[in-house]
């Protein structure tokens, strides 16, 4: 199989779908890899590094898309990339379709086989291909939030950890999953006062066991949300409903009652965001202000640390890339129910139920789509 790795073109996105090490690995399985020139420059990997690993370097993306049997990316294909997809071609990347009707329509029209990293599951109900980026984003959310709290960036002028004699910032984390746990880890490490809200008692129990009395755990209700969000300096939105649009848990009315200079960081923005006032931003222009509250809603937060992010992502995606190349997509997906959960669009059919529900498509079961 010929695997194509185009250069990412989303705003300030410097990650790449495969590292030279991953390229070398799939080539030892008898496959070929074509990498667009300068695709790895953001992670410090040159065209020469890819050639040394055995890849062919293409001069432009259209050559990669035209020749490759499978396209491996990081971020969802942009409009110009979606036009280059063809029927039966495999696309393996993050998609986040539920809040993106334009992308979904284009992928349906392309006839391609579109497998989303973020909906592949494991035997324990986890999301193994989303987890490393959630770890990065969770940790980055505290860095970003601390920066936004500085006065020159519109914040209250609070140092996250305070100093002796001056209280630290109040940080509220909504959602105790992978993003939330990593945000808590960083916030506590910076000596902030941290509260987490979640509806899963087992999650709250796990976080209590890990972080001890330094962390306040609260069962999430509307009343608790109102109380703790209004008393916060920094709120991290870390809620995920796999494959579906994120619920809007913090309303515009609540935000209007927050103290001026408070900061919201919406890590769920790839799935539409969990604050009612959220809209996607970029690293080039990461924040905006509504009701004197600073919003940080960058849709590809891990793209700011592309080397760390790319190597962490490749650690988990490589076995799946190899399976698709070795077996072909039909056998690779049917052999693994967990991998099958990653199939979102298959040759014109929407095969992920939450996406079909949110965007008004007929839902086709993945196995039925593969069979036809």
C-alpha positions, 0 to 999 in steps of 0.5 A: 500500500502507498501511504501519503503524508501531506503537510498540515495546512490548518492555521498554525498547525505544525504537527505531521501524520507520521514521523520518520521513525513511523515511516521506517516501521511501515516500510519494513512491512513492505509498504511505500510512503510518500511525504509532502516536502517540508511536512515534518519541518515543524517537528524538526524532521527534514525531507532528508530525514524522511528519505533516509527512512525510505520515503519518497518526497513529493513536491506538492499535496496534490501529488500525495492525494492523487497517488496514495491509497491511504492519507494519514494526517493529524487535523481534519482535512481543509476544504481544498484537501477534501476536494482531492479525496477520491472514492475508496481512498482511506483517510485516517486523521482527527475529524470531529465531524459533529459540529462541522456540517461542511466537512461532513458533507464534503467527506460524504460526497468524496466517497472516501473511507474516513476513519477518525482517531477520536472515536477509536475505542479500546477494550476498557471504553477509553479513546486511545488515539485521543488520549495523548492529545488530551493529555497535551491539551489538558496540560496546555490549558493551564499554561494558556489560562495562566497567561490569559490571567495576566493583566496585559492579556485582559485577565484579573492580573492574578498569578496562578499560584499566588505568593506567601501572604497572597491567595492563589487563583481559583481554578475550576475544571469541568470534566474529570477525564483525561483532559481534566486530570491533566489540567488538575495535575498542572494546576496543582503543580502551580499551587492553584486552588483547584475544584473539579466537577463531574457527574461520575462518582467513580471518576471523582473517587479516582481523582481524590485517590490520586491528588488527595485533599489538595483537590476539591471534588464536586458532583456536577449539578446546575447549582454546583456549576453556578456556584463554582464557576461564578467563584472562579478565576479560571475555568477549564472546559474539559467535557467530552461526549465521544463523536458528538457535539459537546454539551453547553454547560456554562451559559451566557447568563452565567458568564455575564455574572462572572467577575471581569477578567475571569478566563475560560479555556474551552478544550472541548472546542473541537467538538463545538465547545462546552461554553455557550459563548465559545467559538473556535480561535487559532494560535494566531489570534487565540482569545476574545472577550465577551462580558469582560471574560477572556475566552481561549478557544484554540481548536488545535491546542497541541499544535503549539507543541508539535514535536511533543504532540506528534511523537506522542500521537505516533506512539498510538497511531502506528499500530493502526496504520500498520493494520490498515496497510497490512490487511486493507481497511475492511479486514482491519476494521472488521477484525476489531470492534474497537477499531471499527468505532473509528469509521465515521464516513464510508463511501458516501454513508455516515457510519457514526451514530452521534454524527448522523444524529447531530447533522441529520444524516441517515445512520448506516451501521459500520459493518453494513457499510463495509459489506456493501 
